[in-house]
């Protein structure tokens, strides 16, 4: 399988499952696929979320490594905010929350997959998990309420 096929399947996924999410940008090189979009939003959050997906083809037993990042607005690096981020990281599986070097709040999921179909399932799961946190967990709301 190739990254070209991964790109094609991912485009179809976004067109079929998330038709309102337009403006995806795709960059494909020999060993990397990068997808970005600045129009993602989640119910219950007034933030515009920057979606960034990196897929790298590897030479190992598992042919693809992927990183999905959801970057929210800026968040001051205060003790209170780091405590909320730690609470998020301890209570939410799959994702890791951080404050970037430019003080943006970011949630990421790193995973390995065998084929493009499995990648799309993981992408779908990441979006569903993040969106469902509105109903399950006040930690994400507490953090995004502090972003600016």
N, CA, C and O of each residue as an XYZ file, in Angstrom:
592
protein
N       0.850     -1.178      0.000
C       0.000      0.000      0.000
C       0.894      1.238      0.000
O       2.044      1.205      0.438
N       0.345      2.289     -0.488
C       1.153      3.499     -0.581
C       0.451      4.666      0.106
O      -0.742      4.619      0.409
N       1.229      5.703      0.336
C       0.651      6.917      0.909
C      -0.334      7.557     -0.055
O      -1.269      8.236      0.371
N      -0.133      7.348     -1.344
C      -1.070      7.872     -2.348
C      -2.458      7.260     -2.121
O      -3.467      7.962     -2.178
N      -2.499      5.955     -1.863
C      -3.768      5.295     -1.583
C      -4.346      5.800     -0.255
O      -5.558      5.976     -0.132
N      -3.483      6.030      0.729
C      -3.907      6.574      2.018
C      -4.571      7.932      1.821
O      -5.607      8.217      2.421
N      -3.970      8.767      0.979
C      -4.541     10.088      0.697
C      -5.918      9.946      0.056
O      -6.861     10.633      0.451
N      -6.037      9.069     -0.921
C      -7.303      8.870     -1.643
C      -8.406      8.405     -0.694
O      -9.522      8.922     -0.744
N      -8.106      7.444      0.161
C      -9.107      6.922      1.102
C      -9.484      7.990      2.125
O     -10.648      8.098      2.511
N      -8.506      8.775      2.563
C      -8.777      9.832      3.534
C      -9.657     10.913      2.923
O     -10.573     11.410      3.579
N      -9.391     11.280      1.676
C     -10.255     12.255      0.989
C     -11.693     11.761      0.931
O     -12.629     12.512      1.202
N     -11.863     10.482      0.572
C     -13.211      9.912      0.505
C     -13.884      9.923      1.865
O     -15.077     10.208      1.967
N     -13.120      9.613      2.920
C     -13.673      9.638      4.270
C     -14.216     11.022      4.604
O     -15.356     11.151      5.052
N     -13.404     12.061      4.388
C     -13.849     13.419      4.713
C     -15.043     13.840      3.856
O     -15.961     14.487      4.360
N     -15.047     13.487      2.578
C     -16.164     13.844      1.704
C     -17.456     13.169      2.141
O     -18.518     13.790      2.131
N     -17.369     11.894      2.526
C     -18.563     11.130      2.876
C     -19.013     11.382      4.315
O     -20.195     11.625      4.559
N     -18.092     11.328      5.257
C     -18.445     11.378      6.672
C     -18.487     12.786      7.261
O     -19.195     13.025      8.239
N     -17.747     13.703      6.684
C     -17.678     15.061      7.216
C     -17.757     16.076      6.073
O     -16.832     16.866      5.888
N     -18.852     16.064      5.305
C     -18.923     16.942      4.132
C     -18.891     18.430      4.477
O     -18.531     19.247      3.630
N     -19.260     18.793      5.701
C     -19.230     20.210      6.069
C     -17.815     20.703      6.366
O     -17.574     21.909      6.425
N     -16.883     19.770      6.552
C     -15.495     20.138      6.805
C     -14.787     20.272      5.462
O     -14.255     19.303      4.922
N     -14.793     21.472      4.946
C     -14.163     21.728      3.651
C     -12.807     22.392      3.889
O     -12.492     22.790      5.010
N     -12.039     22.502      2.867
C     -10.773     23.227      2.962
C      -9.592     22.392      3.413
O      -8.568     22.945      3.814
N      -9.711     21.069      3.357
C      -8.549     20.245      3.697
C      -7.420     20.510      2.712
O      -7.649     20.650      1.511
N      -6.207     20.577      3.230
C      -5.026     20.722      2.391
C      -4.209     19.448      2.526
O      -3.941     18.988      3.635
N      -3.816     18.884      1.398
C      -3.067     17.631      1.371
C      -1.686     17.884      0.790
O      -1.550     18.490     -0.272
N      -0.667     17.416      1.493
C       0.710     17.496      1.003
C       1.272     16.082      1.025
O       1.321     15.447      2.079
N       1.688     15.597     -0.115
C       2.194     14.235     -0.222
C       3.623     14.261     -0.740
O       3.912     14.862     -1.775
N       4.523     13.594      0.003
C       5.898     13.407     -0.447
C       6.145     11.901     -0.543
O       5.223     11.106     -0.359
N       7.363     11.518     -0.824
C       7.673     10.089     -0.971
C       7.379      9.278      0.281
O       6.960      8.125      0.184
N       7.594      9.867      1.468
C       7.439      9.080      2.693
C       6.505      9.704      3.727
O       6.458      9.245      4.868
N       5.751     10.758      3.339
C       4.923     11.448      4.322
C       3.672     12.041      3.672
O       3.719     12.580      2.567
N       2.564     11.926      4.386
C       1.308     12.563      4.000
C       0.938     13.518      5.121
O       0.893     13.122      6.286
N       0.671     14.773      4.779
C       0.267     15.776      5.766
C      -1.072     16.345      5.322
O      -1.237     16.766      4.178
N      -2.033     16.350      6.254
C      -3.362     16.893      5.986
C      -3.628     17.960      7.038
O      -3.440     17.719      8.230
N      -4.064     19.132      6.604
C      -4.373     20.200      7.556
C      -5.741     20.795      7.233
O      -6.201     20.761      6.092
N      -6.378     21.344      8.274
C      -7.654     22.026      8.112
C      -7.829     22.957      9.297
O      -7.599     22.568     10.442
N      -8.237     24.183      9.022
C      -8.418     25.163     10.097
C      -9.896     25.464     10.357
O     -10.213     26.466     10.998
N     -10.792     24.624      9.876
C     -12.224     24.901     10.002
C     -12.969     23.936     10.911
O     -14.199     23.955     10.944
N     -12.257     23.094     11.650
C     -12.913     22.124     12.517
C     -13.409     22.809     13.781
O     -12.717     23.659     14.340
N     -14.601     22.444     14.233
C     -15.107     22.935     15.513
C     -15.857     21.811     16.198
O     -16.327     20.876     15.549
N     -15.966     21.909     17.510
C     -16.666     20.909     18.298
C     -17.826     21.554     19.039
O     -17.716     22.684     19.514
N     -18.926     20.841     19.136
C     -20.078     21.308     19.884
C     -19.640     21.634     21.307
O     -18.924     20.851     21.931
N     -20.057     22.766     21.815
C     -19.724     23.129     23.183
C     -18.432     23.904     23.327
O     -18.077     24.318     24.430
N     -17.719     24.108     22.220
C     -16.475     24.873     22.255
C     -16.583     25.988     21.228
O     -16.989     25.762     20.088
N     -16.216     27.195     21.646
C     -16.279     28.302     20.684
C     -14.984     28.422     19.898
O     -14.797     29.370     19.136
N     -14.108     27.474     20.081
C     -12.798     27.526     19.433
C     -12.855     27.039     17.992
O     -13.596     26.113     17.660
N     -12.077     27.665     17.164
C     -11.769     27.083     15.865
C     -10.580     26.166     16.119
O      -9.590     26.572     16.727
N     -10.684     24.954     15.659
C      -9.654     23.961     15.944
C      -8.869     23.688     14.670
O      -9.443     23.432     13.612
N      -7.557     23.746     14.791
C      -6.682     23.453     13.667
C      -6.361     21.972     13.704
O      -5.758     21.484     14.659
N      -6.761     21.262     12.671
C      -6.528     19.831     12.558
C      -5.286     19.606     11.708
O      -5.151     20.153     10.614
N      -4.378     18.784     12.240
C      -3.169     18.449     11.486
C      -2.922     16.953     11.627
O      -2.910     16.411     12.732
N      -2.728     16.304     10.502
C      -2.514     14.865     10.475
C      -1.212     14.588      9.723
O      -1.005     15.067      8.608
N      -0.357     13.818     10.350
C       0.880     13.389      9.706
C       0.878     11.874      9.637
O       0.649     11.201     10.642
N       1.129     11.340      8.463
C       1.275      9.896      8.293
C       2.629      9.670      7.626
O       2.936     10.252      6.586
N       3.423      8.814      8.248
C       4.747      8.514      7.732
C       4.826      7.031      7.409
O       4.419      6.179      8.200
N       5.357      6.745      6.236
C       5.573      5.354      5.849
C       6.910      4.911      6.437
O       7.922      5.596      6.289
N       6.901      3.757      7.106
C       8.118      3.268      7.748
C       8.562      1.959      7.098
O       7.827      1.359      6.314
N       9.742      1.539      7.429
C      10.287      0.296      6.879
C      10.103     -0.886      7.834
O      10.516     -2.001      7.515
N       9.489     -0.659      9.002
C       9.354     -1.702     10.006
C       8.181     -2.636      9.756
O       7.591     -2.655      8.676
N       7.859     -3.411     10.790
C       6.766     -4.384     10.708
C       5.402     -3.714     10.527
O       4.525     -4.255      9.854
N       5.228     -2.545     11.127
C       3.981     -1.794     10.982
C       4.290     -0.647     10.027
O       5.074      0.238     10.371
N       3.694     -0.642      8.836
C       4.152      0.261      7.776
C       3.818      1.749      7.927
O       4.410      2.577      7.234
N       2.881      2.109      8.818
C       2.507      3.524      8.920
C       2.491      3.986     10.376
O       1.981      3.297     11.259
N       3.059      5.164     10.602
C       2.983      5.855     11.885
C       2.154      7.108     11.646
O       2.367      7.815     10.661
N       1.216      7.386     12.536
C       0.348      8.545     12.344
C       0.287      9.385     13.612
O       0.390      8.871     14.726
N       0.119     10.679     13.417
C      -0.056     11.625     14.505
C      -1.196     12.556     14.116
O      -1.129     13.247     13.099
N      -2.239     12.566     14.934
C      -3.371     13.470     14.722
C      -3.305     14.531     15.804
O      -3.252     14.209     16.991
N      -3.308     15.801     15.399
C      -3.233     16.913     16.349
C      -4.441     17.819     16.188
O      -4.826     18.185     15.078
N      -5.029     18.170     17.323
C      -6.111     19.145     17.372
C      -5.562     20.323     18.168
O      -5.327     20.198     19.370
N      -5.356     21.465     17.513
C      -4.783     22.628     18.183
C      -5.866     23.676     18.371
O      -6.492     24.131     17.413
N      -6.072     24.048     19.629
C      -7.074     25.040     20.006
C      -6.414     26.413     20.075
O      -5.296     26.593     19.592
N      -7.101     27.373     20.671
C      -6.546     28.717     20.831
C      -5.437     28.714     21.877
O      -5.109     27.677     22.454
N      -4.866     29.894     22.109
C      -3.760     29.997     23.066
C      -4.249     29.815     24.500
O      -5.382     30.152     24.847
N      -3.355     29.269     25.315
C      -3.638     28.999     26.717
C      -2.418     29.423     27.528
O      -1.301     28.977     27.267
N      -2.644     30.283     28.510
C      -1.523     30.743     29.340
C      -0.912     29.575     30.098
O      -1.639     28.741     30.640
N       0.414     29.504     30.143
C       1.084     28.406     30.838
C       1.146     28.631     32.354
O       2.223     28.801     32.925
N      -0.023     28.630     32.990
C      -0.094     28.836     34.435
C      -0.162     27.491     35.151
O      -0.451     26.465     34.536
N       0.103     27.506     36.439
C       0.034     26.292     37.242
C      -1.361     25.679     37.177
O      -1.499     24.464     37.038
N      -2.387     26.508     37.278
C      -3.768     26.015     37.192
C      -4.047     25.302     35.867
O      -4.672     24.241     35.838
N      -3.575     25.899     34.780
C      -3.790     25.289     33.465
C      -3.015     23.981     33.311
O      -3.523     23.023     32.728
N      -1.792     23.939     33.830
C      -1.023     22.691     33.771
C      -1.676     21.604     34.633
O      -1.629     20.426     34.279
N      -2.278     21.989     35.750
C      -2.990     21.014     36.576
C      -4.189     20.446     35.824
O      -4.459     19.247     35.900
N      -4.908     21.300     35.100
C      -6.037     20.822     34.284
C      -5.547     19.889     33.169
O      -6.167     18.862     32.893
N      -4.445     20.253     32.542
C      -3.883     19.406     31.484
C      -3.450     18.054     32.057
O      -3.690     17.015     31.441
N      -2.823     18.062     33.212
C      -2.443     16.801     33.856
C      -3.665     15.949     34.167
O      -3.645     14.734     33.969
N      -4.730     16.583     34.655
C      -5.972     15.860     34.934
C      -6.527     15.253     33.649
O      -6.973     14.106     33.642
N      -6.499     16.022     32.567
C      -6.946     15.522     31.264
C      -6.121     14.300     30.856
O      -6.676     13.266     30.484
N      -4.805     14.425     30.927
C      -3.919     13.337     30.504
C      -4.091     12.074     31.344
O      -3.917     10.964     30.840
N      -4.426     12.234     32.599
C      -4.607     11.075     33.468
C      -5.972     10.417     33.287
O      -6.138      9.236     33.594
N      -6.945     11.173     32.793
C      -8.306     10.632     32.727
C      -8.793     10.298     31.323
O      -9.823      9.642     31.170
N      -8.085     10.729     30.315
C      -8.553     10.528     28.943
C      -7.594      9.584     28.208
O      -6.427      9.921     28.004
N      -8.079      8.415     27.814
C      -7.194      7.488     27.089
C      -6.901      7.978     25.668
O      -7.636      8.805     25.129
N      -5.876      7.489     25.097
C      -5.447      7.743     23.719
C      -4.772      9.097     23.531
O      -3.714      9.168     22.906
N      -5.350     10.160     24.049
C      -4.859     11.509     23.771
C      -3.820     11.970     24.778
O      -3.790     11.531     25.928
N      -2.964     12.877     24.301
C      -2.019     13.580     25.159
C      -2.218     15.065     24.923
O      -2.165     15.533     23.786
N      -2.447     15.808     26.003
C      -2.639     17.258     25.909
C      -1.364     17.968     26.324
O      -0.666     17.530     27.239
N      -1.065     19.072     25.642
C       0.123     19.871     25.942
C      -0.169     21.335     25.648
O      -1.191     21.675     25.054
N       0.743     22.184     26.072
C       0.774     23.574     25.622
C       1.997     23.678     24.722
O       3.100     23.316     25.131
N       1.812     24.165     23.515
C       2.920     24.255     22.564
C       3.896     25.358     22.967
O       3.637     26.118     23.900
N       5.006     25.435     22.262
C       5.996     26.479     22.547
C       5.471     27.886     22.270
O       6.044     28.869     22.740
N       4.374     27.983     21.501
C       3.750     29.297     21.254
C       2.462     29.450     22.073
O       1.620     30.298     21.778
N       2.329     28.612     23.107
C       1.224     28.663     24.071
C      -0.148     28.329     23.494
O      -1.156     28.878     23.939
N      -0.196     27.441     22.516
C      -1.476     26.928     22.036
C      -1.771     25.624     22.767
O      -0.864     24.845     23.059
N      -3.048     25.396     23.060
C      -3.462     24.146     23.681
C      -3.626     23.102     22.580
O      -4.344     23.326     21.606
N      -2.953     21.956     22.740
C      -2.965     20.927     21.699
C      -3.279     19.565     22.314
O      -2.784     19.213     23.385
N      -4.112     18.815     21.605
C      -4.427     17.438     21.973
C      -3.972     16.561     20.811
O      -4.306     16.828     19.657
N      -3.199     15.502     21.124
C      -2.641     14.653     20.071
C      -2.880     13.173     20.361
O      -3.044     12.748     21.505
N      -2.891     12.414     19.271
C      -2.957     10.960     19.376
C      -1.958     10.389     18.377
O      -2.050     10.662     17.180
N      -1.012      9.603     18.859
C      -0.014      8.948     18.016
C      -0.343      7.468     17.956
O      -0.588      6.847     18.990
N      -0.350      6.895     16.759
C      -0.670      5.474     16.627
C      -0.001      4.898     15.384
O       0.463      5.623     14.504
N       0.033      3.573     15.345
C       0.612      2.838     14.215
C      -0.493      2.030     13.554
O      -1.375      1.507     14.235
N      -0.451      1.926     12.229
C      -1.468      1.163     11.510
C      -0.816      0.341     10.394
O       0.286      0.629      9.928
N      -1.552     -0.692      9.994
C      -1.064     -1.582      8.947
C      -1.497     -1.160      7.547
O      -0.791     -1.424      6.573
N      -2.665     -0.500      7.438
C      -3.159     -0.162      6.105
C      -4.033      1.091      6.152
O      -4.435      1.528      7.231
N      -4.330      1.671      4.983
C      -5.129      2.896      4.929
C      -6.518      2.765      5.556
O      -7.006      3.713      6.171
N      -7.154      1.613      5.409
C      -8.474      1.422      6.001
C      -8.431      1.519      7.514
O      -9.310      2.121      8.130
N      -7.414      0.929      8.106
C      -7.242      1.000      9.554
C      -6.958      2.444      9.992
O      -7.417      2.881     11.047
N      -6.199      3.173      9.173
C      -5.926      4.581      9.475
C      -7.213      5.386      9.535
O      -7.417      6.166     10.466
N      -8.084      5.203      8.545
C      -9.339      5.956      8.503
C     -10.192      5.629      9.727
O     -10.827      6.522     10.289
N     -10.216      4.372     10.145
C     -10.959      4.006     11.358
C     -10.393      4.721     12.587
O     -11.153      5.192     13.433
N      -9.071      4.804     12.689
C      -8.453      5.504     13.813
C      -8.731      7.007     13.755
O      -8.970      7.633     14.787
N      -8.700      7.581     12.562
C      -9.019      8.995     12.389
C     -10.448      9.265     12.833
O     -10.710     10.215     13.570
N     -11.363      8.429     12.382
C     -12.767      8.567     12.761
C     -12.917      8.432     14.281
O     -13.644      9.207     14.903
N     -12.245      7.469     14.869
C     -12.301      7.265     16.314
C     -11.775      8.485     17.060
O     -12.363      8.897     18.060
N     -10.676      9.067     16.587
C     -10.096     10.241     17.246
C     -11.080     11.401     17.255
O     -11.246     12.069     18.276
N     -11.727     11.644     16.130
C     -12.680     12.757     16.043
C     -13.894     12.482     16.925
O     -14.371     13.379     17.620
N     -14.395     11.252     16.900
C     -15.555     10.891     17.724
C     -15.200     10.989     19.210
O     -15.979     11.534     19.991
N     -14.047     10.472     19.606
C     -13.641     10.534     21.014
C     -13.519     11.972     21.497
O     -13.987     12.312     22.583
N     -12.892     12.810     20.690
C     -12.725     14.202     21.100
C     -14.079     14.898     21.184
O     -14.336     15.650     22.124
N     -14.937     14.652     20.211
C     -16.262     15.283     20.210
C     -17.118     14.793     21.371
O     -17.895     15.573     21.922
N     -17.002     13.534     21.757
C     -17.841     12.989     22.823
C     -17.388     13.442     24.208
O     -18.118     13.264     25.183
N     -16.210     14.017     24.308
C     -15.742     14.501     25.605
C     -16.611     15.622     26.133
O     -16.638     15.853     27.342
N     -17.324     16.328     25.263
C     -18.243     17.367     25.715
C     -19.256     16.801     26.697
O     -19.589     17.430     27.701
N     -19.740     15.604     26.391
C     -20.771     15.002     27.209
C     -20.206     14.268     28.411
O     -20.859     14.206     29.452
N     -19.015     13.714     28.294
C     -18.460     12.841     29.320
C     -17.560     13.541     30.318
O     -17.514     13.140     31.481
N     -16.861     14.549     29.914
C     -15.783     15.048     30.743
C     -15.739     16.570     30.710
O     -15.659     17.181     29.644
N     -15.791     17.167     31.884
C     -15.746     18.624     31.954
C     -14.328     19.166     31.855
O     -14.140     20.380     31.774
N     -13.322     18.287     31.861
C     -11.937     18.754     31.840
C     -11.634     19.490     30.542
O     -11.046     20.571     30.570
N     -12.022     18.926     29.414
C     -11.763     19.595     28.137
C     -12.476     20.947     28.090
O     -11.897     21.940     27.649
N     -13.729     20.987     28.544
C     -14.458     22.263     28.574
C     -13.771     23.264     29.481
O     -13.671     24.446     29.150
N     -13.296     22.790     30.630
C     -12.618     23.692     31.568
C     -11.361     24.273     30.948
O     -11.047     25.444     31.162
N     -10.651     23.479     30.196
C      -9.416     23.966     29.550
C      -9.759     24.928     28.423
O      -9.214     26.030     28.358
N     -10.666     24.514     27.527
C     -10.964     25.380     26.369
C     -11.666     26.665     26.777
O     -11.609     27.655     26.048
N     -12.328     26.666     27.932
C     -12.944     27.910     28.426
C     -11.877     28.938     28.791
O     -12.167     30.133     28.857
N     -10.651     28.490     29.029
C      -9.556     29.374     29.412
C      -8.722     29.832     28.213
O      -7.853     30.693     28.357
N      -8.980     29.266     27.037
C      -8.186     29.659     25.876
C      -8.628     31.024     25.376
O      -9.739     31.481     25.648
N      -7.731     31.659     24.640
C      -8.063     32.995     24.120
C      -7.517     33.179     22.723
O      -7.697     34.239     22.124
